[in-house]
Amino acid sequence: MSVDVSVVVVTYRCREAARACLASLFENAGDVSLEAVVVDNASGDGTDELVREEFPEARLFALEENIGFGRAVNLAAEHARGEYLLLLNPDTVVHAGMPSELVSFARSLPAPAICGGRTLRPDGRLDPGSCWGAPSLWSLFCFATMLSTAFKGSRLFDPESLGGWERDTVRDVDIVTGCLLLAPRALWLELGGFDPRFFMYGEDADLALRAAKAGVRRVVTPRAVVTHEVGVSSATRPDKLLLLFRGKAALLRKHWGPVRGRIGVRLLVAGVGLRTLEALVPGRGRGSAWPAVWRARSEWQEGYGEPEATGPRTPSLHTERAAP
C-alpha cells in the first residue's frame, strides 16, 4: 500500500506528551494515508514502551544512546516509506485534518518545497515559532544591544520574528522550523537531510539556508495547525539555551564565512553578556539562565566544528519494530 506521508516524531523523556501527540495524529490525519515513524533517543522513562504498547501501528526505533534530534530525523527518513516527510515535535497536538491540509497544500505548489503551518500555544494564542526570518548582522546587532527584547515583535528591531504577522496567511519565509515541517522525501534526500553535526537546534535553519541556495521555496500555510507546548522534550532551561546558542554559532560559522561569522558570534556573546548583567541586578534576574550561558561561552561559541570525515556512524538500536 502506498503511503502519502511519513510522520517523523523524535522523543526524549516525554512519555505523556508523546501519548497526546500520537493519539491526536491518528485521530486527525484527514484524507491521507500515513505512517508514524517514532525514534526514541534513549529516554529511559518508558516513552518507548508506551509507543510499543499503545500505538502498535507506529514504527518504533528505540535507540541505546541519545544521538540528537537531527541525526534521529535522518535515521527515520532513511526508513520512511511516504511520498512526503512530516516532522512533528512530540510536544505538539494535531488539529483536525492537519496532515491532509499540509500535503494538499504542498501538492498545489508548482515545484517541490519545504512547507510549514501555524502553531498555537496551549491557551490558544499564537506561537510564532513555526517559522523565522534568517539571521543577519542587523538582527544580531539588535540582539546584542537588547533592542530585540525591548521591541519584541518589531519588524525593524526584531526582524527574525517577522514582525506582527500572525501566521494567518500563506507566505514565503526564510526558515520553516522542525516542529512542523513537510517536504517531499525525494527533496529531503536531494538536500542531504539535516547536517548531523547539529545535535539539537539550528539544524532546521541550516536546512532552510541550503534549500535557499538551491532555489527551493520555503512557505507556510495557516490551514495546517498544531498546538505546541514548547520545550517538553528538551533539557532544563540553561541546558536548552546552551544547545540553542551552540546551534546559532554553528549556523553562522558554516554559512557566513570566517570574518562575518566571527562578527556574528561576537554579537551573540555580547547579547548574552548584557543579559547576564541585567540578571545580576537585584530583583530582576532571579532564576535566570543567562549567567550559566555566559560562563559556558567558550564551549558554545565554537559551534560544532568540521564534518566527520567518514560521515555519521550508524546508531545502536535495541528495538526496531515496523507495522506489517
N, C-alpha and C positions, 0 to 999 in steps of 0.2 A: 504494500500500500504506500502510495506517495505521501510525503509529509510536506505541508506548506511551510511550517516554521518550527525550528528547534529553539525552545526557550531555555536559555542557559542561566542557572542560578548557582552562584558560588556561596557556600555557607561557612560561617566560622562562629561557633558559640552563640547561636541564635535560634535555639530549638523552637520556642513559641512563635517567634516572628516567621520562621520558615514554614511552620504549620499554617499560619494565616495566609502567607504568600501563596503557597502551593494550592491550598483549598480555593482561594479566590481565583487563581489562574484556571483551574479545571472547571470551575463554576461559570466563569465569564469569558471563555475563549471566543465565543461568537462563531461565525461561519467559516472556520478554518480547521484543518487537521493539524494537530500539533503534537510534539513530544516534549517532555520536560527532561532536561539533562542537568542533574544536580552533582556538583563537585563539592565535597565536604573537605575543608582544609584542616583535617586532624583536630576537630573541635574538642573531642574528649568530654562532651557534655550530653551525649545521647542524640545529637542532631541527626547523625547518620542512621541510627536505629529508628528514630521517628519516621524518617523518609522511607526506610525499608518497610516498616510495618503499616504505616497509614497511607502511603502513596505508592502502591506496588506498580502502578502504571508508569512511574518515573524511572529513568535510567540513572543509577547512582554510581558515582566514583568516589569511594571513601579513601582519602589519602593518609599515608602514615606520617606525613610532615606537612606543615603549612608552607606552601610554595608561593603564596601571594595571589592576589586577585588576577593579574594579567596572565600569568602562566596557567592558572586554573581555567580561565576562559579559553585560552588557546588549546588546552587539553580537551575541553568539551567540544570545541569547534572541529577538532580532528575526527571526533567520533559522531558528530551530528549528521542527521540524515535529511534535514529540511532544506528546502529551497532558500529559506531565509534563516538568519540567526537573530534571535531577540534576546539581548542581555537584560536581565531583570535583577535588581537588588533583592536580597531576602527580606529586607525591611520595607517592602512595598506591598500594597494590597491593590489588586487589579480591579478596575471598574468594568462595568458591563461592556462586553464586546471589544475591549481594548486591543487584543492581538489581531482580531479581524479588521478593525479600523486601521491599524498601523500597516498591515500587509496590503490592504486595499489602497491606501494612500501611496505606498511605495510602488505598487504596480501601475498607478496612474501617472507616474512621473515619466518623462521622455527618456531618461537614462538612469542606470543604476546609481543609487545614492545612499548615504547614511542618514537615517531618519530617526527623529525623536518625537516625544509627545509633551504632555503637560503634567507636572507633578504638583500635588497638593499636600499640605500638612494635615495631620490628624484632625485639626479643628476646622478644616475646610478652606483655610487661607492658602494663597499661592506659595508654593515652594519654588523659588526661581532657579533652583539648581539643576533643572533638566537641560540647560544649555547656557553657554557663556560666550563672551567675546574673547578673542585671543589676547594674550598679554602683549603690552607694548612698553616702550620706555616711559611714555606718559602715564600709563596705568600704574606702573611700578613706582614712578615718582610720587603719584598720588597716594600709594600705599606707604611709601617711605615717610611722607610728611603727614600722614593720617588724614589727608583730605578725603580719601575714600571712606573713612569711618565717620568723619564729621558730616559728610554729604552722601551718606549711604543711599544707593539707588540713583544717584545723579548721573545723567548721561555724560556730563563733562568730567566730573571729578571721581566717578566710579564707573568707568566705561566698560569694564568687563562684565558688569551686572546687566548691561543692555538697557539702562535707563528704567523708566517706569512701565515698560512693556509687560503686560500681564500674561504673556504666552498664550493669548487667546485668538491669534490669527496665524495663518500659515506664513512662515518666514524663514529665509535662509539665515544661517548662523555660522559662526566660526567653529564652535565646539558643541557637539552633542555628547552629553555625559553618559558614562557607562551604567548608570542606574536604570536607564530606559533607552535602549539603543537598538535599532533594527538595521541590518544590512544584508544584502544578498550574500549567501555563503561564498559564491564564486568571487565576489568583490572582496570579501574579507580575506580570502586566501591570496588573491592578487596583491592586496596591500601588505600581506605578511602578518596580519593579526596584530596583537599587542606586542610591543617590544618587551621581551621577557626580563630586561633589566629593571623595569619599573615594578617594584614589589606591590605597591598599592598607592594610588593617587598619581595623576599625571599621565597614565597610560592612555586614557581616552583623548586627552588633549594632544598627545603625541600622534595618535592615530589620525585625528582630525587635521593636524597640520600636514602630515604626509599625504592625506587624501586631497587637501587643497592644492598641494604641489602637483598632484596627478590630475587635477581638474575635476575632482569628484565633488558633487554638491553635498552640503550638509544642511538639512532642513527639518523643521518641526511642524507638527500639526496639532491643533488643540483638541481634536476629536479622540485622540488616544490618551487616556487619563489613568493615572495611578495615584494612590495616597502613599506618601513616603515618610516614614519615621526615620529621620536621618541619623546614621551613626550606630545602629543596633549591632552590626557585625564588625565594627571597627574597635580599636582598643580604647583605653581610657583617654581622656581629652589631651593630656600632654603628649602621650604616645601618638595619638592621631595627628596632632599638629606637627610633630617631628616627621612623620611619614609624609604629611602634606607638603611641608617645605622642602623635604628632600626631593620629592617629585617635581616641585616647581623649579628647583635648582637644576635638576637633571634635564628638564624640558628646555630651559634657557640655554644651557651649555650645549645641548645637542643641536638646537635649531638656529641659534643666533650667532654662532661663530665665537672665536676666543675673546675678542675685545668687547664686543657688545654683550656677550654672555656674562663676562666678568662684571661689567657695569650693572647688568640686570640683577645678578646675585647680590652685589653690594647694596643695591637698593632694597632687596628683600631683607638683608641683615640690618640695614638702617631702620626699616619699618618695625622689625622685631625688637630692636633696641629701644626705640621710642615707646613702644607699647609696654616694654618691661619697666621703663622709668615711670610710666603712668601707673603701672601695677604696684609700684613701691610706695605710692602716695597713700598715707594712712586713710583707711575707709573706702578706698577705691579699688584696690587690687586683691581683695580677699578671695582666695580660691583661684586666682588667675594662673593659667598655664604658661604665660609668656616668659617668666623668668627661667623656667625649665628649658624652653625652646632656645632662649638666648645662651644659656650655659652650654647647650649642645650644638652651637652654631658651627663649630669646626667639623662636626660629623655630617650635618645635613647639607652644608653649602657646597660640598664637592659633588653632590648628585650621586650617580651610580657608576661612573667610570666607563670604560670601554666595553663593547660586547664580548662575550666569551668566544674564543677563537673556534671552538668546536660546537658552539650552539648550546642551548639549554639541555641538561640531561633529563632523561625520562623519569618522572616522579614514581616513587614506590606506591603501589596500590595494595591495600589489604582486602578490598572488596571492589568488584566490578559486577554490576548486575544490569541487565537490559531486559525490558519487557519483550516478550516474543512478538 
